[in-house]
Amino acid sequence: MKNKIISRVLTALVVIASAIVWQSCKPKAPATVSMGDAASKAFVPPGKYDEFYNVVSGGFNGQMSIYGLPSGRLFRIIPVFSQFPENGYGYSEETIPMLNTSHGFVPWDDLHHIALSTTSGQHDGRWAFANANNTPRVARVDMKTFKTVEILELPHSGGNHSSPFITENTEYVVAGTRFSVPVGDKTDVPISSFKENFKGYISFISVDPADGKMKIAFQLKTPGVSFDLARAGKGKSHGWFFFSTYNTEQAYTLLEVNASQKDKDFIMAVNWKKAEEYIKAGKGQTVKAKYAHNEWDESTHTGVSNIMDEVLQLDPAELKDIIYFIPCPKSPHGCDTDPTGEYIVGSGKLAALIPVFSFTKIQQAIANKDFEGEFAGIPVIKYEAALHGEVKKPGLGPLHTEFDEKGNAYTSFFVSSEIVKWNVQSLEVLDRVPTYYSIGHLSVPGGPTAKPHGKYVVAYNKITKDRYLPTGPELTQSAQLYDISGDKMQLVLDFPTTGEPHYAESIPAEMVMPNSQKIYKLEENKHPYAALGEGQAKVERKGKEVHVYMTAIRSHLTPDNIEGVKLGDDVYFHVTNLEQDWDVPHGFAIKGANNAELLVMPGETATLKWKPLTTGIFPFYCTDFCSALHQEMQGYIRVSPAGSNVPLKFSTGKIEDQSSGAGQ
Amino acid sequence: MKTMKYLIGASLAAALFACAPDKPVNTEEKDLNKSAVEAITDPTKGIGAVKNVTLNTPLEQDRIKRGLSIYEMKCLACHKLDGTRIVGPGWKDITKNRKPEWIMNMITNVDVMLDQDPEAQKLLELCLMRMPNQNMSIGDARDVLEFMRQNDGEK
């Protein structure tokens, strides 16, 4: 009996003790941090608009999503690098070319980072750029239509992680490879020949200031390391770019251990104005390369994919003064320039301090040749010579830093799961708040620009665990909104996100909303198969292809009776939405389609290819509820055997006289 | 759901439309816009920016040509040129039964008309389909009106 009691007491003590230990490792319970007026700060009354558009990467879903801040409401998912069943992107004949690459059609990629276009270092609300991490590409989304309008593939890249970061006036979007790889003629080499054969490439993509069109202006050939993130200089450091690197150990296996050996990796400073000079002086070398350039034409509503065959390269090991290395502790992830352009914050993800470099000091060190040596032929600046100072004991595992308009920095800490606010000048830690859990990137509206909008910081977390109702093994991903308008950061909202949010940017609603396009004008529709009015609806046979020029308007499809299609035919439904009013899409689906459905915006034309596999009558209908008579918006197509003599015919609203034998 | 959204958003949409015409308008039409704030005196003219339309005889052939192509692109799907109703009413005799101002307001200010004009509401009850805003300027509507006059046998 006594023994039993003792053992029970002991068990209880052990349980309590372990609970205490466990509690101390776990961040404080949510109830103790979110309180007071938090709800009212995130509350946007029904029918009212949010203050910011929050443009968020979808990570492994390959898409970009648009939320409102401070409400956290999801408005739209923009398909970029993945097919999207909701609107037919990557399925319709017009959009398939957008996902073409030198490897052929790639239906699903991994989108990590967002860059909103800037002019004079400030948001201009024109475009959002995004990277495909797996099959290396950069995309441009038009902020008028919230549509992917251009995708450019990157040759010589093994994985486009350090991308898309932009210069002050969106002169360039950069794309640095995560994997160094062998390129050119000599690619069938032993993996163990890494040091000899593997190279890292960084592409500078020029952006046409008028229409945003992208082109690889030049590539920099760099030593075989991994590039992680980057930021352009701004203001006084405009003309420079800063990239974080890891695996300067040049390991090719078990990087978890082997790429974490050195005390310091590098931040790579690139003088891109110098690179431009070399290009002008004809020092660039044209190299064979195969990559796709896909462009969307808003007048034909069609994407076109061109395969390019060469690219211009510069070799900074031979052409001096383009790049310099700056030692930075422990596998830096974030590499962020403050709004003035003077300070560059490195975030070593295995470090317990944050080094802040000074652009002025870097320039002095270069002028004085204050180097500690070379790495693969590139000068390495002395750490102390470039350093403004270190933020001491800020937390564990700093990842990424953004800035407010008051001279403060906000750094995410993955390992210690918190956001730390500190002063850029004094390097003094001012405040810290826990995140739930394991924050990756964070985002302050305008945080990477010369003019932050401030007000909030959003944490994009890697783990949600117990924060939401569980949905089996696969849980929602999440973000958290903190009010930073006061001295102390305050958690005001948790909101779930679609896909895995890596990086995101926010822009004031008034910079985007007035330009948002409502419809496509029929008068401007130049699609070769558009039926601009019901009188142009028709069916044409071209050999084994049957082209249906179909119109959709509330609430009928024209033609809605089609006969004369035969087995072996490919039927193309070119559906033109004749509506000219905002928010009246029509859908199109046909029974047994192995491909997809369509969603067609007002004034737009989209094409679904359908190959009937059996004879018979196949129904089709509109899939987007459009009016009280939406359910009536339907039709039939008849498929006859190959060689049948059923004539090609089509109609809408025509009642046939069955006494003539038409039913036979 | 979408229909509900339409009903709720109708007046807002109309307000936006009134503030931001898509196409340049000629001077006559600008004058019409200026008087848009004045109270409607003649309820048979409908509700909207169009207060007074001057009809000329003979018909203006260039307007008829433009009106026909607009009709084919944006109206034909729902309106026949004879008297039969398909989605919307047929157009035969419309210019004899409605004031020109009413017709043009219906085309350019359809959401407000459907919400407030008794005649437009009667048509909605009959057709049970809200006539869509087809993003037409007052100039477009005037062209369509001229085409309707021709369709009704005017010379």
Interface residues (C-beta under 8 A of the other chain):
Chain A: I519 K521 L522 E523 L532 G533 E534 G535 Q536 T551 I553 R554 S555 H556 T558 L578 E579 Q580 D581 W582 D583 V584 F625 C626 S627 A628 L629 G653
Chain B: M1 K2 T3 K5 A13 E72 M73 K74 L76 A77 C78 I86 V87 L128 M129 R130 P132 N133 Q134 N135 M136
